Amino acid sequence: MRNILFIFMLLALVSCKRKAKPEAVKETRTSGTLKILVDESVGPIVQEQIGIFGLDYPQAKFETIIKPEEKLLPAFLNDSVRVIVLPRMLTKQEEKYYNQRNIKINTSRFAVDGIALITNQGNIDSTITVKEVIDILQGKGSDKKLVFDNAYSSTFQYFKQLANISQFPAQGVYSKSSSNEVIKLIAQDKSFIGVLGINWITDRNSNMTEYLSQIKTLGVKNLKGKVGDDQFYKPTQDNLINGIYPFLRNVNIIDCEGRDGLGTGFATWLRSQRGQLIVLKSGLAPHKLMPREINLTKEK
């Protein structure tokens, strides 16, 4: 009798320790798990959007990979991950990977980013022209030095195209390992001009407050005949919205999942009023301006 009782107790103990497998969450536009690649230069705004989306829809989970553009693209083009956020469109060559498999490419712009040029607060210079930047990139003997967020970043690629070069000169152009590393360098060294996405230099980058107080943003004048060639403009939100700051780029979410799921829902949400208000508060320019509500009261 004691042996039987012991066996029952043992079976009950084992049964209690066994955990029931959680039921898989059905994927919809607001639930499930989404793997998403995010270009590092726009990482802060995307992380903030994901955080708020998760509060609105607790059954939505994100596996986010944030890296420089050239480190992300292999995973996207070999079909490992089918959703990516880039501050540009896909090229025709990149689109071919999905077109050959008859997979639809859905591209949605949800913000306008600006590439900021920053320098140490102690520097006398507070402006620079696009022509001066191109001269540095083409190695035309300028005494100014540019430092980028990463040698594989989208900002690096943006300026290669701007200067119409395949590689940067041996001197005058450098790179660090991240945007925060650029901020630290500029705060400590007056000889460099930093190049990075503007959402890294807002007060929301709380980990860098000590260093952000020691830098300033340069005003930029565009090439003659281009928008913004009349004076020096800083990458303020108004200048992004009006399109007069020279170094602008669209931030896109690109969904190649080929189905109506969480990727589609997140892309739609980014362009909704709630998503656009988050962009507006971040300092970037929203895809579209939300109408302001004005309450009118009668005078008594």
Secondary structure, DSSP 8 states (H G I E B T S, - for coil): -HHHHHHHHHHHHHHHH----------BTTBEEEEEEEEGGGHHHHHHHHHHHHHH-TTEEEEEEEE-HHHHHHHHHTTS--EEEESS---HHHHHHHHTTT---EEEEEEEEEEEEEEETT-S--EEEHHHHHHHHTT---S-EEEES-TTSHHHHHHHHHHT-SS--SSSEEE-SSHHHHHHHHHH-TTEEEEEEGGGSSTT-GGGHHHHTTEEE-EEE--TTSTT-SS-B---HHHHHHT-SSSEEEEEEEE---SSSHHHHHHHHHTSHHHHHHHHHHTSEESS------------
